[in-house]
Amino acid sequence: MKHIKKCPEHGYTMKEECCGKTTIDPKPPKYSPDDKYGKYRREVKEKERKEQGLL
């Protein structure tokens, strides 16, 4: 079964690649109370926000 993907350039598609780039999954990962990598995701998001001047 195919799922909808998000193109970084245009919008949504069902293709794995669009505009020469790989599409991304628009849904967040499933919640798990035993999130082993949550700390690392939060560090990356904080770094990205600082680069954008949001923090």
Gaussian input, Z-matrix of N, CA and C with variables (Angstrom, degrees):
# hf/3-21g

backbone

0 1
 N
 C     1     B1
 C     2     B2     1     A1
 N     3     B3     2     A2     1     D1
 C     4     B4     3     A3     2     D2
 C     5     B5     4     A4     3     D3
 N     6     B6     5     A5     4     D4
 C     7     B7     6     A6     5     D5
 C     8     B8     7     A7     6     D6
 N     9     B9     8     A8     7     D7
 C    10    B10     9     A9     8     D8
 C    11    B11    10    A10     9     D9
 N    12    B12    11    A11    10    D10
 C    13    B13    12    A12    11    D11
 C    14    B14    13    A13    12    D12
 N    15    B15    14    A14    13    D13
 C    16    B16    15    A15    14    D14
 C    17    B17    16    A16    15    D15
 N    18    B18    17    A17    16    D16
 C    19    B19    18    A18    17    D17
 C    20    B20    19    A19    18    D18
 N    21    B21    20    A20    19    D19
 C    22    B22    21    A21    20    D20
 C    23    B23    22    A22    21    D21
 N    24    B24    23    A23    22    D22
 C    25    B25    24    A24    23    D23
 C    26    B26    25    A25    24    D24
 N    27    B27    26    A26    25    D25
 C    28    B28    27    A27    26    D26
 C    29    B29    28    A28    27    D27
 N    30    B30    29    A29    28    D28
 C    31    B31    30    A30    29    D29
 C    32    B32    31    A31    30    D30
 N    33    B33    32    A32    31    D31
 C    34    B34    33    A33    32    D32
 C    35    B35    34    A34    33    D33
 N    36    B36    35    A35    34    D34
 C    37    B37    36    A36    35    D35
 C    38    B38    37    A37    36    D36
 N    39    B39    38    A38    37    D37
 C    40    B40    39    A39    38    D38
 C    41    B41    40    A40    39    D39
 N    42    B42    41    A41    40    D40
 C    43    B43    42    A42    41    D41
 C    44    B44    43    A43    42    D42
 N    45    B45    44    A44    43    D43
 C    46    B46    45    A45    44    D44
 C    47    B47    46    A46    45    D45
 N    48    B48    47    A47    46    D46
 C    49    B49    48    A48    47    D47
 C    50    B50    49    A49    48    D48
 N    51    B51    50    A50    49    D49
 C    52    B52    51    A51    50    D50
 C    53    B53    52    A52    51    D51
 N    54    B54    53    A53    52    D52
 C    55    B55    54    A54    53    D53
 C    56    B56    55    A55    54    D54
 N    57    B57    56    A56    55    D55
 C    58    B58    57    A57    56    D56
 C    59    B59    58    A58    57    D57
 N    60    B60    59    A59    58    D58
 C    61    B61    60    A60    59    D59
 C    62    B62    61    A61    60    D60
 N    63    B63    62    A62    61    D61
 C    64    B64    63    A63    62    D62
 C    65    B65    64    A64    63    D63
 N    66    B66    65    A65    64    D64
 C    67    B67    66    A66    65    D65
 C    68    B68    67    A67    66    D66
 N    69    B69    68    A68    67    D67
 C    70    B70    69    A69    68    D68
 C    71    B71    70    A70    69    D69
 N    72    B72    71    A71    70    D70
 C    73    B73    72    A72    71    D71
 C    74    B74    73    A73    72    D72
 N    75    B75    74    A74    73    D73
 C    76    B76    75    A75    74    D74
 C    77    B77    76    A76    75    D75
 N    78    B78    77    A77    76    D76
 C    79    B79    78    A78    77    D77
 C    80    B80    79    A79    78    D78
 N    81    B81    80    A80    79    D79
 C    82    B82    81    A81    80    D80
 C    83    B83    82    A82    81    D81
 N    84    B84    83    A83    82    D82
 C    85    B85    84    A84    83    D83
 C    86    B86    85    A85    84    D84
 N    87    B87    86    A86    85    D85
 C    88    B88    87    A87    86    D86
 C    89    B89    88    A88    87    D87
 N    90    B90    89    A89    88    D88
 C    91    B91    90    A90    89    D89
 C    92    B92    91    A91    90    D90
 N    93    B93    92    A92    91    D91
 C    94    B94    93    A93    92    D92
 C    95    B95    94    A94    93    D93
 N    96    B96    95    A95    94    D94
 C    97    B97    96    A96    95    D95
 C    98    B98    97    A97    96    D96
 N    99    B99    98    A98    97    D97
 C   100   B100    99    A99    98    D98
 C   101   B101   100   A100    99    D99
 N   102   B102   101   A101   100   D100
 C   103   B103   102   A102   101   D101
 C   104   B104   103   A103   102   D102
 N   105   B105   104   A104   103   D103
 C   106   B106   105   A105   104   D104
 C   107   B107   106   A106   105   D105
 N   108   B108   107   A107   106   D106
 C   109   B109   108   A108   107   D107
 C   110   B110   109   A109   108   D108
 N   111   B111   110   A110   109   D109
 C   112   B112   111   A111   110   D110
 C   113   B113   112   A112   111   D111
 N   114   B114   113   A113   112   D112
 C   115   B115   114   A114   113   D113
 C   116   B116   115   A115   114   D114
 N   117   B117   116   A116   115   D115
 C   118   B118   117   A117   116   D116
 C   119   B119   118   A118   117   D117
 N   120   B120   119   A119   118   D118
 C   121   B121   120   A120   119   D119
 C   122   B122   121   A121   120   D120
 N   123   B123   122   A122   121   D121
 C   124   B124   123   A123   122   D122
 C   125   B125   124   A124   123   D123
 N   126   B126   125   A125   124   D124
 C   127   B127   126   A126   125   D125
 C   128   B128   127   A127   126   D126
 N   129   B129   128   A128   127   D127
 C   130   B130   129   A129   128   D128
 C   131   B131   130   A130   129   D129
 N   132   B132   131   A131   130   D130
 C   133   B133   132   A132   131   D131
 C   134   B134   133   A133   132   D132
 N   135   B135   134   A134   133   D133
 C   136   B136   135   A135   134   D134
 C   137   B137   136   A136   135   D135
 N   138   B138   137   A137   136   D136
 C   139   B139   138   A138   137   D137
 C   140   B140   139   A139   138   D138
 N   141   B141   140   A140   139   D139
 C   142   B142   141   A141   140   D140
 C   143   B143   142   A142   141   D141
 N   144   B144   143   A143   142   D142
 C   145   B145   144   A144   143   D143
 C   146   B146   145   A145   144   D144
 N   147   B147   146   A146   145   D145
 C   148   B148   147   A147   146   D146
 C   149   B149   148   A148   147   D147
 N   150   B150   149   A149   148   D148
 C   151   B151   150   A150   149   D149
 C   152   B152   151   A151   150   D150
 N   153   B153   152   A152   151   D151
 C   154   B154   153   A153   152   D152
 C   155   B155   154   A154   153   D153
 N   156   B156   155   A155   154   D154
 C   157   B157   156   A156   155   D155
 C   158   B158   157   A157   156   D156
 N   159   B159   158   A158   157   D157
 C   160   B160   159   A159   158   D158
 C   161   B161   160   A160   159   D159
 N   162   B162   161   A161   160   D160
 C   163   B163   162   A162   161   D161
 C   164   B164   163   A163   162   D162

   B1=1.4525
   B2=1.5250
   B3=1.2971
   B4=1.4559
   B5=1.5215
   B6=1.2997
   B7=1.4591
   B8=1.5197
   B9=1.3059
   B10=1.4559
   B11=1.5296
   B12=1.3200
   B13=1.4562
   B14=1.5261
   B15=1.3227
   B16=1.4604
   B17=1.5243
   B18=1.3251
   B19=1.4594
   B20=1.5232
   B21=1.3399
   B22=1.4627
   B23=1.5296
   B24=1.3320
   B25=1.4596
   B26=1.5317
   B27=1.3395
   B28=1.4585
   B29=1.5220
   B30=1.2834
   B31=1.4613
   B32=1.5111
   B33=1.3209
   B34=1.4541
   B35=1.5205
   B36=1.3469
   B37=1.4486
   B38=1.5256
   B39=1.3228
   B40=1.4630
   B41=1.5318
   B42=1.3236
   B43=1.4604
   B44=1.5251
   B45=1.3355
   B46=1.4585
   B47=1.5321
   B48=1.3392
   B49=1.4555
   B50=1.5210
   B51=1.3191
   B52=1.4548
   B53=1.5221
   B54=1.3172
   B55=1.4682
   B56=1.5307
   B57=1.3313
   B58=1.4574
   B59=1.5183
   B60=1.3252
   B61=1.4670
   B62=1.5247
   B63=1.3187
   B64=1.4523
   B65=1.5226
   B66=1.3247
   B67=1.4636
   B68=1.5265
   B69=1.3298
   B70=1.4666
   B71=1.5175
   B72=1.3142
   B73=1.4547
   B74=1.5307
   B75=1.3384
   B76=1.4624
   B77=1.5271
   B78=1.3297
   B79=1.4605
   B80=1.5246
   B81=1.3229
   B82=1.4626
   B83=1.5296
   B84=1.3256
   B85=1.4648
   B86=1.5264
   B87=1.3230
   B88=1.4568
   B89=1.5266
   B90=1.3076
   B91=1.4607
   B92=1.5206
   B93=1.3078
   B94=1.4563
   B95=1.5210
   B96=1.3244
   B97=1.4664
   B98=1.5327
   B99=1.3317
   B100=1.4629
   B101=1.5279
   B102=1.3320
   B103=1.4555
   B104=1.5274
   B105=1.3306
   B106=1.4606
   B107=1.5183
   B108=1.3239
   B109=1.4569
   B110=1.5281
   B111=1.3157
   B112=1.4551
   B113=1.5167
   B114=1.3127
   B115=1.4651
   B116=1.5282
   B117=1.3069
   B118=1.4603
   B119=1.5339
   B120=1.3385
   B121=1.4717
   B122=1.5196
   B123=1.3345
   B124=1.4629
   B125=1.5269
   B126=1.3351
   B127=1.4622
   B128=1.5287
   B129=1.3275
   B130=1.4601
   B131=1.5225
   B132=1.3345
   B133=1.4606
   B134=1.5275
   B135=1.3240
   B136=1.4632
   B137=1.5311
   B138=1.3278
   B139=1.4633
   B140=1.5308
   B141=1.3376
   B142=1.4661
   B143=1.5278
   B144=1.3251
   B145=1.4631
   B146=1.5299
   B147=1.3295
   B148=1.4612
   B149=1.5188
   B150=1.3368
   B151=1.4714
   B152=1.5183
   B153=1.3224
   B154=1.4560
   B155=1.5275
   B156=1.3252
   B157=1.4594
   B158=1.5114
   B159=1.3256
   B160=1.4588
   B161=1.5223
   B162=1.3187
   B163=1.4742
   B164=1.4920
   A1=109.04
   A2=116.76
   A3=121.46
   A4=110.29
   A5=114.99
   A6=121.21
   A7=108.95
   A8=115.87
   A9=121.06
   A10=108.95
   A11=116.05
   A12=122.97
   A13=108.46
   A14=116.25
   A15=120.53
   A16=109.71
   A17=114.79
   A18=122.08
   A19=108.01
   A20=118.55
   A21=119.55
   A22=113.50
   A23=118.38
   A24=121.95
   A25=113.32
   A26=117.85
   A27=120.62
   A28=115.07
   A29=118.36
   A30=121.14
   A31=109.60
   A32=117.21
   A33=121.72
   A34=111.10
   A35=115.10
   A36=121.76
   A37=109.06
   A38=116.21
   A39=121.40
   A40=110.32
   A41=117.34
   A42=122.29
   A43=110.98
   A44=115.17
   A45=120.89
   A46=111.26
   A47=116.67
   A48=121.63
   A49=109.49
   A50=116.42
   A51=122.22
   A52=107.06
   A53=116.54
   A54=122.44
   A55=111.72
   A56=117.14
   A57=121.03
   A58=113.80
   A59=118.03
   A60=122.15
   A61=109.66
   A62=116.58
   A63=121.72
   A64=109.46
   A65=116.41
   A66=120.21
   A67=109.42
   A68=116.15
   A69=121.34
   A70=109.99
   A71=115.76
   A72=122.15
   A73=107.76
   A74=119.81
   A75=120.93
   A76=113.92
   A77=117.07
   A78=119.57
   A79=110.64
   A80=118.14
   A81=119.94
   A82=110.23
   A83=117.68
   A84=119.57
   A85=110.87
   A86=116.53
   A87=121.79
   A88=110.18
   A89=115.99
   A90=121.02
   A91=110.02
   A92=115.82
   A93=121.58
   A94=108.40
   A95=118.43
   A96=119.54
   A97=111.92
   A98=117.09
   A99=121.76
   A100=110.03
   A101=116.52
   A102=122.13
   A103=109.75
   A104=115.93
   A105=121.07
   A106=112.34
   A107=117.63
   A108=120.91
   A109=113.45
   A110=118.41
   A111=122.20
   A112=112.90
   A113=116.43
   A114=121.29
   A115=110.23
   A116=116.69
   A117=121.09
   A118=111.31
   A119=117.14
   A120=120.50
   A121=110.72
   A122=116.40
   A123=119.77
   A124=111.55
   A125=117.85
   A126=121.01
   A127=110.89
   A128=117.10
   A129=121.30
   A130=110.25
   A131=117.38
   A132=120.58
   A133=111.03
   A134=117.05
   A135=120.04
   A136=110.38
   A137=116.71
   A138=121.09
   A139=110.56
   A140=116.90
   A141=121.21
   A142=110.91
   A143=117.88
   A144=121.46
   A145=111.17
   A146=116.95
   A147=120.15
   A148=110.52
   A149=117.04
   A150=120.63
   A151=111.20
   A152=117.59
   A153=121.76
   A154=112.29
   A155=116.32
   A156=120.79
   A157=113.28
   A158=117.97
   A159=121.32
   A160=112.87
   A161=117.81
   A162=120.72
   A163=111.11
   D1=130.04
   D2=178.27
   D3=-87.00
   D4=148.09
   D5=177.59
   D6=-118.05
   D7=158.47
   D8=179.72
   D9=-72.44
   D10=140.48
   D11=179.63
   D12=-122.45
   D13=164.73
   D14=179.36
   D15=-112.95
   D16=127.53
   D17=176.66
   D18=-84.75
   D19=132.26
   D20=-179.91
   D21=-66.07
   D22=-18.73
   D23=-176.90
   D24=-98.46
   D25=-46.94
   D26=-169.19
   D27=-106.83
   D28=-58.34
   D29=-173.32
   D30=173.25
   D31=-125.13
   D32=-176.24
   D33=-109.87
   D34=149.74
   D35=-178.68
   D36=-153.48
   D37=171.56
   D38=175.32
   D39=-105.76
   D40=-1.77
   D41=-176.49
   D42=-84.45
   D43=156.83
   D44=176.58
   D45=-78.54
   D46=-26.89
   D47=178.06
   D48=-131.05
   D49=144.63
   D50=178.15
   D51=-148.96
   D52=136.77
   D53=178.73
   D54=59.54
   D55=26.48
   D56=-179.70
   D57=78.84
   D58=7.11
   D59=179.80
   D60=-122.39
   D61=156.02
   D62=177.49
   D63=-74.81
   D64=135.12
   D65=177.85
   D66=-78.31
   D67=160.30
   D68=-178.85
   D69=-116.99
   D70=159.98
   D71=177.76
   D72=-84.04
   D73=120.77
   D74=-174.85
   D75=-76.78
   D76=-11.14
   D77=-177.59
   D78=-89.76
   D79=145.84
   D80=175.68
   D81=-72.04
   D82=158.78
   D83=178.21
   D84=-65.42
   D85=158.18
   D86=178.67
   D87=-61.59
   D88=142.54
   D89=178.86
   D90=-73.35
   D91=137.42
   D92=174.83
   D93=-141.32
   D94=130.04
   D95=177.70
   D96=-66.64
   D97=-21.09
   D98=178.42
   D99=-98.13
   D100=48.89
   D101=-176.86
   D102=-71.42
   D103=105.87
   D104=-176.32
   D105=-77.34
   D106=-25.77
   D107=-172.70
   D108=-113.47
   D109=8.64
   D110=-179.07
   D111=-60.09
   D112=-38.93
   D113=179.54
   D114=-59.74
   D115=-43.37
   D116=-177.72
   D117=-70.24
   D118=-38.78
   D119=177.34
   D120=-62.78
   D121=-42.01
   D122=179.16
   D123=-65.17
   D124=-37.21
   D125=177.72
   D126=-63.60
   D127=-42.61
   D128=179.79
   D129=-65.46
   D130=-43.52
   D131=179.35
   D132=-63.40
   D133=-40.42
   D134=179.48
   D135=-63.90
   D136=-41.33
   D137=178.67
   D138=-62.58
   D139=-44.36
   D140=179.05
   D141=-62.57
   D142=-40.36
   D143=179.82
   D144=-66.11
   D145=-37.92
   D146=177.98
   D147=-65.83
   D148=-40.02
   D149=178.66
   D150=-64.42
   D151=-32.99
   D152=-179.58
   D153=-84.59
   D154=-6.62
   D155=179.43
   D156=78.97
   D157=23.78
   D158=-179.75
   D159=-89.83
   D160=-12.38
   D161=178.37
   D162=-113.69

